[in-house]
Amino acid sequence: MAIGASARNVQGMVSAQTLAGGALGTLASWGLAGLASGLLYGVAATDPLTFAAMLLVLTFVAAVAGCVPARRASRIDPMAALRAESASARSLRRRRMPAAANR
């Protein structure tokens, strides 16, 4: 939650996190591609064309999937979100420690 941030800033932060996750996934898949080489037929495990195509497709999917939470996060009133967070934390403490609820 960024108090004082504009809607555009919040959307940018959420989108950057989405794309950073995609980049880390791409690097991990490149590193672990050798494990799948025995399951592939007719294509190398690290075929550059296949990786480039999947990178484009998955980047597009991640960007579209990240748009909904980014737009929702940019529309939330920061004070209302903090109040909800505080209420949720109190509720969780009561569930974990039943003796605290009796006070």
Secondary structure, DSSP 8 states (H G I E B T S, - for coil): --TT--HHHHHHHHHHHHHHHHHHHHHHHHHHGGGGGGG-SSS-TT-HHHHHHHHHHHHHHHHHHHHHHHHHHHHS-HHHHHHHHHHHHHHHHHHH-HHHHT-
